[in-house]
């Protein structure tokens, strides 16, 4: 290190935290040599968090080269009520350039500058940011310096958002309005976007910028989105204007989603009263048709068939197939499939259904080549197609090739070191932030290497998410479908009487192996258990459970989740596919669907599940069951045997169960070699 760099660094440390010596660029110890540093870091952080004083320094004397050192320094800088002085911020940014802690400190300092109107300071410290409030503040800083932002380039990307805007943006929009850049048309454009996104609060906020004469019309739109049933009941008495029709159209779309029968009734009352423009009418007709379809209402098929071509979209075309399928009208189902766009028709789902419908119509010769083509894909419909024609499953594994030079380069990368160190400490939110920050700096090939490193460190969810995001890495099955905690998972599954491959598939589908996963529905951990369910299962099984956060412990979550999965299966004669549906959607909806379509073949039943999330979840779990069965056993129980007809008893496969082969078609191997 040059002498001047040592002097600069020593000066900074003397002013900030004198006992911390060494260089940020020093070679980091091996993770296996970090035990003492780890404990000292945690003790120092705890001492810093307790308040002022220098007690933390005695723990920091040997943290040179420790990956999380910048976080300790940042904590020291930010403790206390006053923000750090600019000289301290600038010193930190020099010491830890291009790091996530530096970005965090820079952005918090920029927010302080914006809050205080220190635009000169803001400009000096500015670097581009994805944070919307800071991007707005940057434009304000430019204005303060005498520059004039251009609406199309500088303001429109910030303005045209259906979500509420940060407070920092409002003064920028005030300036744009005062300078003629927010015309009434532009304001209405954003109101319409917010209404279409069902954000009435945003509509009302934006409406404050309208001329007084227009505000009542905007409030009517907001009210129609907010409470469509009440507001639209009065709509027949409204004066016919374009904005009135907009209010009705947006309200009808919301009402159709909430209560399609009420929307149908209201449309019968209002449809002939107003002079609709085509776009408004098409939105209304589409919404009613689609949401009547999700309930499989008696008039759903007629409404879908009556939709003008211009009113149809991908959703209405898909529901046309499902409603015809639910009616067991094979000719209409085939016609609906014919009406799909080329992009939709290329999907394995619709190609498989076409082959099935052709089989129902006695056109097996036409179905056979479609089944054969779909059977070449490693997904739910590909596995089903392979069962129909007696073909092996086409799973083409591509081992993830690594090289020591790339691995060494990644292990030396400070942000990845910090990510892995946070993971070791169990600070998973911080670990993921550093991981995501690191991934933005890597080339695709390097990201695949990083995923393998995460996999080997048993940080499975990072490998799963990263490698599942690109078609180029889909075939790295070892990393995407880890056989993690095998003794625990297989023992619990067998004791509960279910297939370990299914249990693995549920974990993979529910959390992708994120141990601290928590859903918007307040489900926790690997198998995404609700606290109430966990408590009931734990009480019955005699397992320790005290609070929801206990479910972040895999050694508790897996036994509880497996037992609950077995309970669900028991309600459906052991059927894993129906139990998977109930695990996702709950027993009541599944009961309604069974009452309506109990005689359906399982593949048709799954495709007619009204809930998109559940429909896709069941298909995903069943496909994952096949892949995990292959990963565990080499060959697999046919998917068709995992899908008994409703009411037919099912037992988990035994050791002597009939299995089928997995093979990689030569065409797939050749395609890979040609890349």
N, C-alpha and C positions, 0 to 999 in steps of 0.2 A: 504494500500500500504506500503511495507517495506520502512524504512527510507532511505536506500541507493538508492532506485529507485527514491524517491522524490529529493534527492540530485543530482543524475545524470541528471534528467530531468530539474531541476532548472539551472544547469550549462549550459546545452544545450540552454535553453531559453535565459539565460543571454547573451550568445554569439550570439544568432540568433535574437530572437524577445522577449526581456525581458518582455514586458507587458503581453504576453499571458501566463496565469497561468492555473492551473488545470491539469488534466491528460487525455491522449487520451482515456483511458478506462472508463472515467466517464460516468455515465448514461446519455443518451441523452434526452433532453426535448421532450415532445410530439410534433408532427408536428404542433399542434394547438397553442403551446406555443412559436413557433419559429419566430413569425413575426418580433420582434425587432432584433433578431440575424440575420435573413435573410437580413434585410435592412442594418445592420451594415457590414455584410460580403460583400454585393455588393458595399457598399461605400468604404470599405477597398481595395477590388480588384481594383476598379476604381482608387483609390489613388496610389496603387502600379503600375498600368499600366501607369500612367502619368509620372513616372520617379523616380529618386532618391529622397531621403528625407524621413522623418518619419511621414508624415501627416496621413498615413494609420493607425498608431498605436492607435490613439484616437478612431477609430471605432472598434478596435479589443479587447477592454478590457473585453467584456462579451461573447466572442466566445468560451469559454471553453465548451467542450462537443458538439459543433456544428459539424455536420458531415463533412462539407466541409473545416474545419480548415486546414487539410493537404494541400489543394490546395492553400490556402492563403500563407502558409509557403513556398510552392514550388515556388509560384510566387515571393515571396521576395528573395528566394535563386537565382532564375534564372534571375532576372532583372540585367541590366548592360551588358556590352560587354563581360566580362571575365566569363568563366564558374565557378561554385562554387568550393571552395577549397575542397580537399578530406575530411578534417575533418568535414566540414559542411555536405557533402554528407553522410558520415558514420553516423553522428549524426541523420540526417533525417531518414535514413534507420532503425536505432534503434528505433526511436520514432514511426514510422509508418510501422512496419514490415508486410510483406504479403499484402500490399495494392497496388492498381493500381498506385497512385502517386509515391510510392516508386519504383515500377517497371519502371515507366517512367523515373524517375531520374537516376536509376541504368543504364538503357539502354542508355540514353543520355551521361552519364559519361563514359560508356564503349566505346561509339563511339569516344569520345574525346581521350581516351587512345589509341584506335586503330589508330586514325589519327596521333597521336604524337609518335607512336611506343613504348608506355610505356606498354610493355607486362607483366612486373612484376605487375604493378598496375592493369592491365586487369585481370590477373589470381586471384588476391586477391579479386576482386569484382565480379567475374563471378558467375552467376547461369544460369542454362539452359534456353535458349530462343528459341522461334519459329522464331525470326527474322533472315532471311537468311544471312544478312550482318554480324550479330554478330556471327552466327554459323561459318561462314568462318573465322572471326577474332579470334575465340576461337582456331581453328586449327592452325592458325598462331602463337598464343601465345604458344601453345604446341610445335611447331617447335622451337620457340625462346628459349624454356626451354630444348631443346635437345631431345624431343620426336619425334617419326616418325608416323604420321597418316597412317592408313591402308586405301587403296583406297576403297575397297568394303564397309567398315563400315563408314568411316569418310569423304570421298571425293565424292564418286559416288552419294549419295543423293543430294549433292550440285551441282555437275557438270551436272547430267543428267536432265536438265530442258530446255524446249523449249524457255523459256522467257529469256530476257537479264539478265545478272548477275550483282549484285551490284559491284561497283568498289573495295570494300574490298575483294572480292573473287578472283580477277585476280591474285594478288600475290600468293595466295594459289595454284591456278592452275599453275602458273609459277613454283612453287616449285615442284608440282606433275609431271610436264613435265620434269623438270631437274632431277628428281629422278626416271624416267622411269615408272611413274604411269599413264601417259596419252599417250598411244600408238596411232599410226595413226588410228588403228581400232576403238579405243574408241572415238577419235575426230570425225571420220566419223559417228559413232553411234549417237552422239549428233547432228551433222548436219542433219542427216536424220530425227531425231525427230523434229527439228526446222522447217524443210521443210514441214513435214507432218502437223505441226501446222500453216503453212502459215506465218512464221516469217522470211522473207528474210534478214532483218537486223541482226538478231541473227546468221543466217547462215554465213553472211560475217564476223562477229566478230570472230566466232569460226574458220573460215577458215584461219585466220591469224596464227594459230598454226600448220597448215599443212606444210609438206615439200613443197618447191617451186614448184615441179613438179605436185603437186595435187591441187594447188590453183585455177588454171583455171577451173578445173572441178567443184570445189565448187562454183565458181562465176557463172558458167553456171546454176547450180541448183538454186542459189539465183535469178538470172535473170528470169528463167523460172517461178518461183513462183511469182515474182514481176510483170512481164509483159508477161504472157503466150502467148497472141495472137501474139505479135511482135516476140518474141524469137522463138516460135515453127514454125513460118513461114519459118525459116531457117534450121529447124532440119533435113530435108531430106538429106542435104549435110554433116551431121555430121558423123564422124567415129563411127562405132558400138563398143562401150565399155560398161561395166557395169555402169560406172558413167554417160555416155551419156544417157543410157536408164533410169537411175534414174531421170536425169534432165527432160526428156520427160514425164515420168510417173507423177512426181510431178506437172509439168506444165499442163499436161492434166487434172489432178484432179482440179486444180484451174480454168482452162478454162471451164471445164464442168459446174462448179458452176456458172460462170459468163455468159456463152453463150453456152448452150448445143448443139445448131446446129453447131456452129463453131467447137466445140470439135469433134462432129461426123464427120464433113468434114475433119478435120485434122487427125483423126484416120484412115479414109479411105486411106489417103495418106501415113501414117507412119506405119500402122499396119503390113504390110508385108515386110518392109524395114529392120527392126531390129529383132534380135534374142532374144525375150523377155523371161525372166525367168517367171515362173508361177505367182509369187507374184506380179510382176510389171504389167503383163497383166491383172490379176484379179482386181487390184486396178483401172486400167483405165476403164475396161469394167463395173465395178460396178458404178463408178462415172458417166459415160455417161448414163447408164441405169436409175440410180436414178434421175439425173437431167433432163433427157428427160421426166421422169414420172412427176416431179413436174410441168412441163408445159403441161402435158397431150398431148404430141406430138403423132402424128399418129403411130409412130414406137415404142412407149414406151412399150406396152404390149409384142410385139415381142422381144424386147431387154431384158426385164425382164425374159421372158420364156427361152431365149437362154443363160442366164447367167450360167456358170458352177457352180455346187454345191459349189465348193470351193470359188467362187467369191461372193456368196450371203452372206448377213448379215441381221441383224434385219431390217435395213432401207429398203433394197431392197425387203424383204419379205412383209413389211407393204405396200410399194408402189405397189407391185403386186396386193394386195387386192384392193387398192383404184383405180388403173387404170382399173381393171376388173369391179369394181363397177361403175365407171364413164361410162364405155361402156354398162352398164346394162346387162352384160354377167353373169348371175347368176351361171351357171355351172363353169365358169372360176373363179368367185369370191370364190365359195366353194372350188375349187381345191387350190386356193391361200391360203385360210384359213387352209386347210389341210397341207400345206407346212410350216406352222409356227412352231417355236420351242415350246416345252411344256411350257416354261416360258411365251412366248408371248400368247399362246393359253389360258392361265389361266386368262388373263386380261379381265375385264368385257366388255371392248370395243369390243373385237373380239368374245367373247361368244355371246354378244347381236347381232352382225352382222351376226354371223352364224345362229342364230335363225331367224333373218329377212330374210336371203337368203333362208333358208329352207322353210319359209312360201311362198316366191315368187315361189319356185319350187313345191308348193303344198304338201309339207311334214310337215304339221302342227303338226302331232302327234310327230314327232322328235323335232320340235321346242318348243313345250309346256314345257317339263321339263327344257329346257335351259332357257326359259323366267322365269320360276318359280325360278330357282336357282339364276339368275342374279337379280331378283326382291328383293332378300333378302339383297341387298347392297344399302347403302345410297349414291349413286352417280348418275351422269347424266344417265348412261346406266341402272342402277338399277331402276331409276324412270321411264324411257321409257319402260323398260320391264314390270314393274308393270301396266302401262297403257295398254299395249297390252293384258294382261290377266285379267284386271279388279281387280287387287289386291291393297290393301292399301299400302302406302309407308312405307318401313321398316326403320324407324328412331328410333334407340334405344338409348335414352338419358341416360347418366350415370352422375348423379350429382357428382360434385367434392367434395368429403368428406374432411373436414379439421378438425384439432384439435387445441385447444388453445395453447398447449405446443409447437407444431411445429411452429405455427404462431409467438409465442413470441420469439422463438429461431431465426427465420428469421428476425423479426423486430429489434432484437438486433445485427444483423450482420452488421458490419460497412460498407462494400461495398454496401449492399442493402440500408442502410440508405443514403449513398451518392447518389446512383442511384435515389431513390425517391425524395431526396432533389433537385437534378439537374432538375428532371422532374417538380417539383413544381415551380422552377425558370424559366422554359421554355427553359433551356439549354439542348436541346434534344440530340445533338451529345454526349455531355459529359455524359448524363444520360444513353445512350445506351452503351457506353464504360464500365461504372461501372456495368451495368446490365450484360453484357456479361462476364465480369471478375467474377462477383459473381456466375453466373450459372456454371462455370467450377468447383466450389467448392461444389456444391450441389448434393445430390443423386437424382435419378429420382422422388421419391415421394416428396422430398423437392421442386424440380423445379415446380411440379404441384401446390403445395401450393403457391409458389412465383408467379406463373401465376395468381392465384386467387387474391392474394394481389394486383397485378398490375391492374387486372380487376376492383377491388373495388375502386382503386385509379383513375379509368378512364384513365389508361395508356393502352388502349386496344390493341395496336399493339404488345406489349410484350406478352400478353396472347395469342393472335392469333398465332404468330410465334412459341412460345414455345410449345403450345399444339397441333399444327398442324404438328409438326416435328416427332411425334412418333405415331405408330399405337395404342399404349396403351392409348393414351389420345385423340384420335379422337372423342370420344363420349361425350366429355365435351362441348356440344353445346352452353350452355349459355355463356361461356367464349370465345369460338371460333367464335361465331356469335353474337356479342353484339348488343343489341337494343339501340344503343347510339344516342343521340341527336334526340330522337323520335319526339318531337313536330316539330322541324325544318324539318327533313327529310320527315315526312308524309305530312305536310302542303305544302311544296314545290312540292312534287310529285303530290299531288291531284290537286293543282293549275295548274300544267303543263299538267295534263291529263294522267299521267302514274302511274303504279302500284308502291306503296311504296316498296314492296318486291323486285322489280327489281332495284329500285334506291339503296336500301341497298346492293343488290348483286353486283352492279357496284362498289360501294365504297369498299366493302370487296375484290373484285377481283383486283381492281386497286391499292389500297394502303394498304390493311389490316389494315385500320384505323390509318396509320402513317400520322399525320397531316402535317409534313414537308417533305413528300416524294417528291423526284425530280428524274425523270427518265433520262436515257441517251439521250432520245429524247427531253429533256427540258420541260417535262410536270410536273405540280406542284400540290401538295396538295392531299386531300382525293380522288377527282374524276379525278386527273391527267389531268389537263387542260393545253393546250398549251397557252402561253400568247396571241398570235394572236387571237385564238378562244375566249379566255376570254374577250378580248377587244371588239370584235364584239358583243358577247352576252350581255356584260354589257351595251354597248351603246344602244342596242335595248331595253333592259329591264329597263334602267334608274338606274342601280346599280353602286355604287362607285367602281372604279378600276383605279389604277394609275400605278402600277408596278408589275412584276411577283411575288415578295415576298408577295404581298397582298393575293395571292392564298393560302398561308399557314394558313389563317384565315378560319376555317370551316364555320363561319357564312356568309362568302362571297363565298367560294368554293362550298358549297352545292347548294345554289340558282343558281349560274352560271352553275354548272355541270348538275343540273337537267333540266334546260331550254335547254341546249345543247343536252342532251339525248332525250328530247322531240322533238327537231328539227330533230335529226337523225331519230327518229321513224317516224316522219311525211313524210320523204322521202321514206319510205317503207311501206306505208299504215298502220302504227302503229306497224308493226311487231317487237317485242322485240328481237327476235333472230337475224334477219338481221341487226337491228340497233346496236346490240352488236358487230356484226362482223365489221360494219363500224366504230364504236367507237374505235375499236382496230386497224384496218388495214387501214381505210380511205375509202371514197366513191368510188374512181376509181377502186381499186382492186375488191371490192364487185360488182361493175357494170360489170366488165369483167366476174366474176364467174356466175353472173345471166345470162348474154348473152349466156354463154356456157351450163349452166345446169338449166335453169329456170323451167323446168318441173319436176325436181327431188323432191321427198319427202324430207321434211326438215332434217330428220335424215341422209339420204344418202348425201344430199347436204353438211351438216356440216362435215361429214367424208371425203368428197372430197375437202374441202378447202385446197388449196396448201400450205398456210403458217402454219407451225406447231404451232407457237405462237397463231395465231388467231383461229385455229381449237380447240385448248385446252382452249382458253379463252372463246369462246362461250359456250362450254360444261360446263365450270366451272361457268360462270355467270348463266346459266339456272339452274344448280343444286343448286347454292346458292339462287336463287329466290325461289325455292321450300322450302328450309330450312328456309329462312327468312319469307316466307308466313306462315309456320308452327309456327315459333317463335312469329309472330305477331297475328295469328288468331286461332291457335290450329288445324285447318284442312286446306286443301290447294286446290287451283285451280289446276286441273291436268296439268302436264307438257305438254301434247299433245296439250292443248288449247293455250299454250303460243307459239306454233310453227305452226302458220298458213302456208299454202302453199304460195309460192311466188305469189304475186298479190292479195291475199285474204285479205280483210280489217280486221283489228284487233282493238279492244278497250280494255282498261284496265278493269279488272274485277270490277263489281259493288258489292254493299253489298249483293245483292241477287244472286250472281253468284253461279253456281253449284260447290260444293267442294267435296273432297274425304278425307277419313280418313287416319290417320297416326297410325301405330301400330308397336309394337316391337314383331317380331315372337318369339314364345316360344323357338325355337332352339337357338336364339341369347341370350335370357335371361339365358338359361341353360349353354351356353358356357361361359358367363360372370361369373356365379356363380362358375364354375369349376376352374377358374383361381386362 
